[in-house]
Amino acid sequence: MKIGIIGSGNIGGNLGKHWAKAGHNVLFSSRHPAELNSLVKEAGENAQAQSVTDVFEADADVYLLAVPFKAIDKIAELYAGEYGNKVIIDATNPYPERDGEMAQEVRDANYNASEYTAMKFGTAKTVKAFNTIRAEHLRDYAFRDNEKLTIPYAAQDLESRNIAKQLIKDIGFDTLFIGNLSDTKIMDPEQELYGKSLNKSSLKELVDKLRSTSN
C-alpha cells in the first residue's frame, strides 16, 4: 500500500518507519524534504521524502494527517483536488495553546475534532486513529508478539474501517473499533481515552463502562 505521511514529526515519523518496515511504500513529506534524509535512512528502502505537494500528487492509497491542528484548513483547501475518495487517517489533536482560537472553538463546539477534519476533507473517507497514544509508546511498543497495546479507531465507512484496522495490525498493535466519527469525543485531548496505553480487554472495559454511564 502507498501511504503519504503529511507531517513527519513524532507520530508521523514513527508510523512511517513502522509501515515501511511492514512492507508498505511510505512517502514522508515536508516543506523541506532534504531535512528528512535521516528519517528516510532509518525507515529503509521502502521510504522516500518529497514535498507535501508531490506526496498529494503521488496518488497514495492512504494519507496520514499528523500536522498541527491549525494546519488542517489550509491543507484541505490547497490539495482538495488530490485526496478525493482517498482514506485519510486523522491523527491530529486540537491544542488551543499551540493552535490558537480555532482549536478552542472546535473543542467548544457541538461536534468533535474528527468530525471537523471530515468536514474539511469532505471528499475523502476519514478515519480517526493514533491521536490517543503517546509518541514514545508508538515508537517502542510496535511489532510485539504478546502484551500488545491497543489503538482505538473510528471510521466513516466499511472500506476505511478495514484499511485502518489492517494498517494498525500490520505494525503489531491490537485494534478496538470505537464506531463512527461522532463517537470519538472520548478520544479527544483531556477525554477518557486520551493518553491511555492499554491492552485490548482493559480498553474495551473502559469504553463499555463509559457508554453504560452515559446512557
C-alpha positions in Angstrom: 0.0 0.0 0.0 1.3 3.5 -0.8 1.0 5.8 2.3 1.5 9.5 2.2 2.7 11.0 5.6 1.5 14.6 6.0 3.5 15.8 9.0 6.7 13.8 9.7 7.2 14.6 13.4 7.0 12.2 16.3 3.7 10.5 15.4 4.1 10.7 11.6 7.7 9.8 11.7 7.3 6.8 13.9 4.3 5.5 11.9 6.0 5.9 8.6 9.1 4.0 9.8 6.8 1.2 11.1 4.8 1.0 7.9 7.9 0.9 5.8 9.3 -1.9 8.0 6.0 -3.8 7.4 6.5 -3.5 3.7 4.4 -0.5 2.7 5.6 2.2 0.3 5.9 5.3 2.5 6.2 8.9 1.3 7.3 11.3 4.0 6.5 14.9 3.3 8.0 18.3 4.4 8.2 21.8 3.0 12.0 21.0 3.0 12.3 17.3 2.1 16.1 17.2 2.4 15.6 17.7 6.1 14.0 14.2 6.3 17.1 12.4 4.9 17.9 10.8 8.3 14.3 9.7 8.8 14.2 8.1 5.4 17.5 6.4 6.1 16.1 4.9 9.3 12.9 3.8 7.6 14.8 1.9 4.9 14.3 1.1 1.3 10.5 1.4 1.3 10.6 5.1 2.2 11.3 8.4 0.5 10.9 12.1 1.2 9.0 14.5 -1.0 7.3 17.9 -0.8 3.8 18.0 0.5 2.6 18.8 -2.9 4.4 15.9 -4.5 3.1 13.5 -1.9 -0.5 14.5 -2.6 0.1 14.3 -6.3 1.6 10.8 -5.9 -1.9 9.3 -5.7 -1.3 7.4 -2.5 -3.9 4.9 -1.2 -3.9 6.4 2.3 -2.8 9.7 3.8 -1.9 10.1 7.4 -2.6 13.6 8.7 -0.2 14.2 11.6 0.2 18.0 11.4 -0.7 20.7 14.0 -4.5 21.1 14.1 -4.3 24.7 12.9 -2.9 23.5 9.5 -6.0 21.4 8.6 -7.9 24.2 6.9 -5.0 25.2 4.7 -4.1 21.7 3.7 -7.7 20.7 2.9 -8.1 23.8 0.7 -4.7 23.6 -1.1 -5.0 19.9 -2.0 -8.7 19.4 -2.4 -8.3 18.1 -5.9 -5.8 15.4 -4.8 -7.4 13.4 -2.0 -10.9 12.8 -3.3 -12.1 9.3 -2.4 -8.9 8.5 -0.6 -8.7 7.3 3.0 -7.3 9.9 5.4 -6.2 8.8 8.8 -6.6 11.8 11.2 -4.0 11.7 14.0 -4.4 15.3 14.9 -5.5 16.9 18.1 -6.7 20.5 18.8 -4.5 22.2 21.4 -5.5 25.8 21.9 -2.2 26.7 23.5 -0.5 25.7 20.2 -3.2 26.0 17.6 -5.0 29.1 18.8 -8.6 30.2 18.8 -9.8 27.8 16.1 -8.8 24.8 18.2 -10.7 26.2 21.2 -13.8 26.7 19.0 -13.7 23.1 17.9 -13.3 21.9 21.5 -16.3 24.0 22.5 -18.5 23.0 19.5 -21.3 20.5 19.3 -19.1 18.3 17.1 -15.8 16.7 17.8 -12.3 17.1 16.3 -12.6 14.2 13.9 -15.9 15.5 12.6 -14.2 18.8 11.9 -11.5 17.1 9.9 -14.0 15.1 8.0 -16.0 18.3 7.1 -12.8 19.9 5.8 -11.7 16.9 3.8 -15.2 16.3 2.6 -14.4 14.2 -0.5 -12.2 11.8 1.4 -13.0 8.9 3.8 -11.8 9.9 7.2 -10.6 7.6 10.0 -9.6 8.7 13.5 -6.6 6.9 14.9 -3.2 7.3 16.6 -4.2 10.5 18.3 -4.5 9.0 21.8 -1.2 7.1 22.1 1.9 8.7 23.4 4.6 9.1 20.8 7.2 7.1 22.8 4.7 4.2 23.2 4.0 4.3 19.5 7.8 4.2 18.9 8.7 1.5 21.5 5.7 -0.9 21.6 5.3 -1.8 17.9 5.7 -5.3 16.5 5.1 -7.1 19.8 4.0 -10.7 19.8 2.3 -10.5 23.1 1.1 -7.9 25.6 0.2 -5.7 22.7 -1.1 -2.2 23.2 -4.5 -1.4 21.5 -5.2 1.5 19.2 -8.8 2.8 19.3 -10.1 4.0 16.0 -13.3 5.1 14.3 -14.2 5.3 10.6 -16.8 6.7 8.2 -17.4 3.6 6.2 -16.6 -0.1 5.9 -13.7 0.4 3.4 -11.9 2.9 5.6 -12.6 0.9 8.7 -11.0 -2.2 7.1 -7.9 -0.4 5.8 -7.3 1.3 9.2 -7.6 -2.0 11.0 -5.1 -3.7 8.7 -2.6 -0.8 9.0 -2.8 -0.9 12.8 -2.4 -4.7 12.9 0.5 -4.6 10.3 2.7 -2.8 12.9 1.9 -5.0 15.8 -0.9 -3.3 17.7 -4.3 -4.6 18.6 -7.4 -2.7 17.4 -10.6 -1.5 19.1 -13.3 -0.1 16.8 -15.0 2.8 18.6 -17.7 3.4 16.0 -18.5 6.4 13.7 -16.7 9.7 13.9 -19.5 11.0 16.0 -18.4 8.6 18.7 -14.8 9.9 19.0 -15.3 12.6 21.6 -13.8 10.2 24.2 -10.5 10.1 22.1 -10.0 13.9 22.2 -7.5 15.7 24.5 -8.4 15.6 28.2 -11.0 13.0 27.5 -11.2 9.4 28.8 -9.1 7.6 26.2 -6.5 10.3 25.5 -3.0 9.3 26.6 -4.1 5.8 27.6 -1.9 2.8 26.7 -3.9 -0.3 27.4 -4.3 -3.9 26.2 -7.5 -4.8 24.4 -9.5 -6.2 27.3 -8.7 -3.2 29.5 -9.5 -0.7 26.8 -12.8 -2.4 25.9 -13.8 -2.5 29.5 -13.1 1.2 29.9 -15.1 2.1 26.7 -18.0 -0.2 27.8 -18.1 1.5 31.2 -18.1 5.0 29.7 -21.0 4.0 27.4 -23.0 2.4 30.1 -22.8 5.5 32.3 -23.7 7.9 29.5 -26.9 6.0 28.6 
